[in-house]
Amino acid sequence: MNMGTLETYHQAFLSGDIESLSEVLHDDCQFIAHVGDTIFGKQEMLGIAGSGAVSIESIRILYENDEVGVDHCVAHFANGSTSEAVLTFYQFSEGKIIRVETGATPLSDDYQVIGS
């Protein structure tokens, strides 16, 4: 079984495999962040991969087909920002990621799920 686009993307991002990441990102890819009206292009995304600026864990691919994908993870930031639970929407074109948009919830150290 071949890896899906999102699995390939995450493995390349986490390992800093710029060549594989470049292959899965469309040349016109835009990453629309949930803060600061920030939009990154493909080159900025390649620069962040494997840089240590952000680490992600607990990645769950919730849905993926030929047109879109959705995943959830926990992100930690080297600049000391509060870790976040991140829900990400991906749009695909020509078998590559062309749009990434995130929504996130900051995670406090004392957060507990209701009922726990």
C-alpha positions in Angstrom: 0.0 0.0 0.0 1.3 3.4 -0.9 1.5 6.2 1.6 -1.1 8.9 1.3 -0.2 12.5 0.6 -0.5 13.6 4.2 1.5 10.7 5.6 4.3 11.5 3.0 4.0 15.2 3.9 4.3 14.6 7.7 7.2 12.1 7.4 9.1 14.6 5.1 8.4 17.6 7.4 9.4 15.8 10.6 12.6 14.4 9.1 13.6 17.6 7.3 13.6 15.6 4.0 13.3 18.8 1.8 13.5 16.8 -1.5 10.4 14.6 -0.6 8.6 17.6 0.9 9.2 19.6 -2.2 7.7 16.8 -4.3 4.5 16.7 -2.3 4.0 20.5 -2.2 2.6 22.2 -5.2 4.7 25.0 -6.6 1.8 27.4 -5.8 1.2 26.0 -2.3 0.0 28.5 0.3 0.1 27.8 4.1 -2.5 30.1 5.8 -1.7 30.3 9.5 -4.3 30.8 12.1 -2.5 33.8 13.6 -1.2 37.1 12.3 -2.7 36.9 8.8 0.4 35.0 7.8 0.6 33.2 4.5 3.7 31.1 3.7 4.6 29.9 0.2 6.3 26.7 -0.7 9.9 28.0 -0.1 9.0 29.2 3.4 7.5 25.9 4.2 10.6 24.1 3.0 12.7 26.4 5.2 10.7 25.5 8.3 10.8 21.7 7.8 13.4 20.1 10.0 14.6 23.5 11.4 13.5 22.8 14.9 11.2 25.9 14.9 8.2 23.6 15.3 7.8 20.0 16.4 4.6 18.1 16.1 3.3 14.9 17.8 0.2 12.8 18.1 -0.6 13.2 14.4 -3.9 11.8 13.4 -5.0 11.8 9.8 -8.8 12.2 10.1 -9.8 12.2 6.4 -8.1 12.2 3.0 -9.2 11.7 -0.6 -7.9 13.0 -3.9 -9.2 16.5 -3.3 -8.8 17.3 0.4 -7.4 16.1 3.7 -7.8 16.9 7.4 -5.6 16.1 10.3 -5.0 16.9 14.0 -1.8 17.1 16.0 -0.1 18.8 18.9 2.5 21.5 18.0 5.3 22.8 20.1 7.3 25.9 19.2 11.0 26.6 19.7 10.2 30.3 20.5 8.5 29.3 23.7 4.9 29.9 22.5 2.2 27.9 24.2 1.8 24.5 22.6 -1.3 24.1 20.5 -3.8 21.5 19.4 -4.0 22.0 15.7 -6.6 21.0 13.2 -5.4 21.4 9.6 -7.3 21.4 6.3 -5.4 20.5 3.1 -6.5 21.0 -0.5 -4.8 19.0 -3.2 -4.2 19.8 -6.9 -2.4 17.5 -9.4 -1.7 15.1 -6.5 0.1 17.7 -4.5 -0.7 19.9 -1.5 -1.8 23.4 -2.8 -3.4 24.9 0.3 -2.9 24.4 4.0 -5.0 26.2 6.6 -4.8 25.8 10.3 -7.0 26.4 13.3 -5.6 25.9 16.8 -6.3 25.9 20.5 -3.6 26.9 23.0 -2.9 24.1 25.5 -2.2 25.3 29.1 -0.1 23.0 31.3 -3.1 22.5 33.7 -5.7 21.7 31.1 -7.9 18.7 31.9 -10.7 17.2 29.8 -14.1 17.8 31.4 -15.1 14.7 33.4 -11.6 13.5 34.0 
